[in-house]
Amino acid sequence: MTPVRRAAPLAAFAPACLAALARLAALACLAALALALAGCASSAASPRPPLAVRPVAWPAPGELGPVRAVADDGDRVVLFHDGAAAVFVNGALARVERAPHRWASAAVVPAPDGYGTWIVGVDAEGRLFRLPSRGAFEPVADLYGLERAAVRAAAGLGLGGGAAFALDGEIAVADGERVTRYAAGPLAAFAAGGGRVAFALGGEEVLALDVAPRALRSYPLEADGPAPLLAVTGAGALLAATPAALYAEDGAGVLRLRLRASAALHGLAVSGERVWFADGGELGVLDAAGTRATRGARLPEAGRLIGSPSGDVWLLAAGALRRFAADDAGAGPAWDDIAPVFDRACARCHRPRGEGGVDLSTRAAWASLREAIARRVVEERTMPPPGHALSEADRARIRDFVERLAPPARPGGARPSARP
C-alpha cells in the first residue's frame, strides 16, 4: 500500500506527490511471511458460565423512521434517520435536527485541529457532515483535507488522536496537521483505533497500518473466507471475524483463533474495554479469559453492532435499534459495570478526597453504602444534587448495580443491614 498524496498543514491543504514506500512494503511482506509461517494459533477456552445481558432503556425519538447509523461519545448519542438526526445528551432527547440526507454511516472523530471531538455522518453520496452542538449539519470534508473524494466511512484513531477515512480505493489519515492518502484498492472492510487502521480487500488476509511509523502488516486467516468484520481495541489489538470464526491479536502480534461460531458471526464492536460479538441470535463478549455468549436470546440474526464508551453495545437490525449491557450470570456485578456512570455523574464529588466527602470510587465503597445510594439516588432522587445531570438510563444502571450488590436474602426475608 503506497501513500499517493501527503498534504501540507490542513489550513493550507495542497497535494504533493510522495515517493513510493517500496522498502516499507518489503518489510511488511517479511512480517507477513513470518506470521504465515507461524500460522494462526488457536486457543482453547475452558467452560465459562453463559453471558447474561439486560436491555438498557432508551427514550424513543418519535416517528422519525428507521435508524440508519449511530454515533455515541458517552455524553452524546446521535441516531441518524433518513432526513433527520435525534440528539440525546446524558440519555435525554435534546433536539431533532432535520437534514435532507440518506445516512450510510456515522462516527465520533477528533476535530481537524485536534481539539475536541466531532460527531460526523456520511451520507449515501459519500459526503461528510458534522453535527455541531447547536445548529445544522455542516460539510467538513475540506477541513480534513479530503477535497472532493467520496467518503464511505470514518473512524477515530484513538491513541495520539487523528481520524481515518475509507474512500473509494483509498484510505486517508488526518492527524491534525496534514492528511496522508494511501492507495489501497476496493475496501471490503475498514476499522480504526489504537493508532492503527485495519482493512481487508477480500481474500484470506487482513492488513493493518500503524499510522505513526507508517508500517503495514499482513495477517493471514484460515481458509474460511474473507474477513467482513474488523475492529481495533483502544490498545491497538486487531480483531477480525469471518462468518465462521473470531480472531484476536495477542501481545506477540499473532492473530489467534478465539471462537468458532455456533451459527454465523454478523456483528463485532469494541465498547470501551469490552469486545462484543453477535453469533446468530446470541450476543457474546471476548476478554482475556475467553468468550462468553448468551443462550436463547433470540436476537435478530442480521443485525450489526455499534460500540459505546460506556461498555454497552448497540444492536441495529432492519432499522430497529436496541441497547444492551452485560451482566455476569450468577455473580455479583463488576466495577466495570458502573465505572462509566461514576465517571460521568459522580466522580466530581465522590472521588478520593472529593468535595462530597464520601469516596465512591471503588466497588467496596458502593457495596458498603448500597442502601444509602439506593435511597438517595433511586427512591428520593436527591442525588446527584441540583445542577448535576443524571440520565434516566444511568439512574437505572445505578439501581440495578446496587440491587445486585446486595447479599442474598436470609431465611424469613430479612437482609443484613449495610450499616455498621
PyMOL commands that set and color helices and strands:
alter all, ss='L'
color gray80, all
select helices_A, chain A and resi 10-12+22-38+142-144+335-350+363-368+370-379+392-405
alter helices_A, ss='H'
color red, helices_A
select strands_A, chain A and resi 2-7+15-16+51-55+67-72+76-81+84-89+92-98+103-110+117-123+128-130+138-139+151-156+163-167+170-174+179-183+189-193+196-200+205-210+215-220+229-232+238-241+245-249+255-260+265-271+274-279+282-287+290-293+304-307+313-317+320-328
alter strands_A, ss='S'
color yellow, strands_A
deselect
rebuild
show_as cartoon
